[in-house]
Amino acid sequence: MRSAARFATCLSLALVLFGPMGCATLSGQATAGAEQEVDEAARAALARLATKLDARVVWSSSRRGHHDLFLIRTRGGEVVRLTQSDSVDWFPRFSPDGRRILFTRSKQGWVFERDSNRNWKWDLWTIDAAGGKEQLVAPDASWGTWLSNEELLLSRNTKVLRRRLSSGEENLLVDSEAESSLAAAELQQPQLSPDGRFLALTLRGARRETGVFDLKARTWLKTGEGCQVNWHPKGNRIYWVNPSGNGGSEVFSCAFSDGRPSGDTSYEAVRFIDLPGRRSHEYFPQMSASGKWLVWAATQRGHDHDIADYEIYAWEIGAPAEEATRLTFHSGNDRWPDIFVDGE
């Protein structure tokens, strides 16, 4: 009887935390969730955004029961489902010409994002940005980004490599097992600077921090305790998610030049975006190619990247945080957006 009572208490707590249509199950896998009402203020904000921004935003969502890729246009607002599989499709990135989307796909069924560097669980695929034609482009890999329309950057556990699409040729950039400063850590979301000299990295496993690895000097510079560090498209700034702020996280930024962040040892990091209100747990920031727009996701409770009820936002960089526009309204898990601005 006591065991039954304890189970009932735990079940009640789960319902309080996530609700009957929430996006977590007792097994931990994200569920489909449901559409949410869009009020008049949100509709007006979307209409204002459409007058300023003609863009496509792609992201990964569990709203159909599995994590597939979805796309929305800021003008029109129609949501289109791009992929339909029984696997986990996530971390989508537009090619520089906007014609293809690179993404990470689990080899079989549900895989937690915490296993993102287990290369034997993932492959890299592309899909035409208009939908259709999927192609396996890099087996046993994750965290893929574009270096050009024909070259990728990818991660395999402790390794970061470049890969030519035409030939499949790969070149190793760094292996944390061979670099004492990286302590054999998992190398997440590698981002190559525009000049090709520096790798922005999130370390997990043996270490938990963000920083920049100098590929020439073979040195590591820690920049923060957070995650998801990335480059401004011009290469003169870095930005990352910091474990502070209104909802427990916010996006920081600082200038970067001559191999170091500017300023003193505090790096003169400044708040980049931190939403007001309850939904202010920010993650997954990604700039447009010009550095004028930012997309990301935020939740008001929960933390797990692939389970919590994140929603996608777009923001004109430099505008007040209150002018950020929510793009999605669904209790499923929406995460890892990317933006392609037509004509940018």
N, C-alpha and C positions, 0 to 999 in steps of 0.2 A: 504494500500500500504506500509506504514511504517513497519507494522508487517511482511508482506511478505519479505520486504527487509532485516529486521533483521534476519528472518529465513534463507534466502539465505546466509547471511554473516556467520551465525553460521555453516551452512552446509559446506560452503567453507572452513572454519577453520578446521572442523572435517576432511575433505579430505586432507588438508595440513598436519595435525598432524598424521593421521593414514593411508592415502592413500586408494585407492579404494579396494585394496586387503589386507589392514591392519587387525589387530586382535581385533578391537573394533567396536562396533555398537553404534548407537545412544541410544539404550536401555541399553548399558553397557555390554552385554553378549559377550564373546569371539566368534569369528567366525573361519572358517576353515583355511583361509589364503592359501598360495601356496608354492610349493617347490621353493627353491632359488638355484642359480648357485653355484657350488663348484669349485673354481678356482684351478689352478695348485699348488699354495703355500699351500692351505688347504689340497689338496690331498696328498702332500708330507708330511705334518705334521701328517695326519692320518696314513700314511704308517710307519712313524718313531715310532708313538705310538704303533702300532701293534707289532713291534719288541720287545717292552719292557713290554707290558701289555696284558695279556689274561684275560679279565673281561667281565662281563655283566653289563650293566647300564640300569636301568628302570626309567621311569619318566612319568608324566602326561602331555598330550598334547590335544589341541583343534583342531588338524589338520584334523580331520574327522567330525567336526561340533559339537561334544560334547567332554568333557574332558574324554578321555580313557587312559589306560596305554599302553605304548609302551616300547619296549626293543631293545637294540642294542648290538652287540658284538664288542669289540674293534678290534678283528681279523676277518675280513670279512666285517664288516660294514653294514650288512643287518638290516633294521629296521622292527620289527615284532610288530603287534598290538595284545595286550593280551586281552583287554576287549572291549565289544561292548554293550553299554547301552545308554539309554536316560538320565542317571543321570550324576553327576559330580564325576568322580573317580580321586582321588589325594592322595598325601602323601604316596607313596608306599615305603615299607621297606622289604628287603630280610630277611628271617628267617636265623638264624645262620648257618644252614646247606645248605642254598641256594636253598632249594627245593620249598619253598612257598614264596609268596609275600603278605604282609598285606597292606591293603589300606583303606582309608576312602571313603565312597560312600554316596551321597545325597539320601534321601528317595524318592525324586520326583523332576526330572528336574533340572533346573539351580538354584544353590544357590551360592551366593558370598562367597569368602573365608573370608571376614570380619565377616561372621556369623559362623565361624569355631567352636566356642564353644557352639553354640545353640544345645545341644545334641539331641533335638527332631527333628532336621533336618538331622541327620547323623547316619550311622551305620558303624561298622568295618567289613570288609570282608577279606577273603584270596582267592588267586588263585594259582594254581600250576604254578611254575616259567616257565614251558614249555608250559603253556597255558591250557585252559580247566578248569574243575572242580572248580567252585566258591562256597564259603561257607560263610554264615553269622556267625560271631564268637562273636560279641559283639554289641547288639542293643543300640541305643541312646548314641553313643559315637563317639569321633574323636581323632585325634593326636595319633594313636596307634603305639607303637614300641614293639619290641621283647625283653623280658628279658631272655628267653631261647626258645627252640623249642616248648615248651608247656605252656609258660606263657607270658602275655602281660602287658604292661603299657599303660594306656589310660586316656583321659580327659573327664569329663562331666561338662562343664561350670566352676564352681568354685572348682571342685573336681578332684583329681588325685587318681587313683586306680590301683591295680594289679588284674589280672584276669587269672584264670587257664582255659585253653582251654578244658580240659577233663571233668571238673565238672561244669564250669561256676561260681565257687566260686570267690567272689571278696573281697578284703581287701582295705579299705580306707587308703591312706597315708597322705593326707592333704586336708583340705577344707578351702579355703581362707576366707569364711564367719566366721570361728571359730578361725582364726589367725589374731590378730590385726595388726601384721606387714605386712600382705598381703592385708589388707583393702578391702576384698571381691572382689578382682580383678579376671578377667578371667585368667585361667592358661593355657597358650598355649605351645605347643610342649614340654611337660615334658620329661626330660631325666634323668634317674637314674644313679648315679655314679657307677662304677664297684664294689665298696665295699658296695653298697646299703645304704649308710648313707645320701647322699646329692641328692637333686633334682635341676637340672638346669632348670630355668623357664623363659619364656617371659610373662610379665604381661601386660594385656590390660584392657580397661574399666576404672575402678577406678584409675588405675595406668598405666604408660607406661614406662617400664624399663626392663632390664634383671638382673638376679641375681641367687643366690644359696640359697636354703632353707635347713637348717640343720634339718633332721628328728628326731634326738636325742635331740638336744638342743631346737628345735622349734624356731629357729631364722632365720631371713632373712638378706642376705648380698647383697646389690646392686652392680652390676659389670659394668653397662653401660646404655646408653640411647637407644641402638639399639634393636635388636631382634634376634631370632633363636639361642640362646645360646646352646652349646652342649659340650660334653666331648671328649677329646682325648681318644681312646680305652684303654689306660693304666690308665686313671683317674688322671694323673698328670698335665693336662692342660685343660683349657676351651677355646672355640673359639666362636665368635659371629659376626653378621653383625653390623657394626658401621656406623652411618650416616655421613660419611666423605669420603675423597678420591677423586680420579680422576673423577669418574662418579657420585659422590654423595653418594656412599656407598663403603665399603671395608670390608674385613674380618680381625678382630683382634684376637689375641691369647695372653694368659698369663699363667704362671705356677700356679698350685693350689696344696696346701698341708696343712695338719693339719687344715682343715676347712676354709682356707683363701687363696685368691690369694697371690702370693709372692710379696715382695717389699713393697713400701710405699703406700700411699693412691691412687696414680695413677695406682697401680697394675702392673706397668711395662708392660703395654699392648703394644704389638708390632704389626706392620703390618704383616699379614699373607699372603694375596694375594690381589692385586689391579691391574687389567688388564690395560695395556697401551692402548692407542687408544680411539675411540669413544664408543665402546661397553664395558662399564666399570661400569655399575650399577649392582653390584653383590648381589645375594640372594641365599638362599637355600643350604648352604654348608653342605656336608656330607662326612665324612672320610670312608675309607675302614677299614676292621676289624683289619688290622695290623698298621694302621696309616700312611701308606706309600703313599697313593693316596687320592686325594680330587676331588669330583665332585661338581658342583654348576651350577647356571645359571646366565646369564648377559644380559642386554638390553642396548640399546643406547639412548632410550627415553621412557618415561612412567614410571610408578611405580607400578600400581595395579598388584598384584601377579597373578591373573587369567585372565588378559586381555592383558597386555603388551607383546611385541614380545621378550620374553626371549629365549636364546639359551643355550644348555647344553655344559659344558666344563669339561675336565679331566686334572689333573695336578699332576706330581710327586712332592711331598712336598719337599721343599728345593731347587728345580730347579728355574732358573730365571722365572719371571712371563711371559716373552715373549715366553716361551716354553709350556705354557698351550695350550691344543689342543681343538679346537671347534669340537663337535661331531654332532650337528644338524644344519640343514640349511633349515629353514622353517619359514614363516612369521606368522604362528599360535603361540599360547601361549604354550611354553615348560617350565615346572617348576618342582620343588621338585624331583631331581634325587636321586637315591641310587646306590651303586656300590657293586658288589660281585666279588672278585678276585678269580678265580679258583686256587685251590692249596694253597691259603694263610692261 
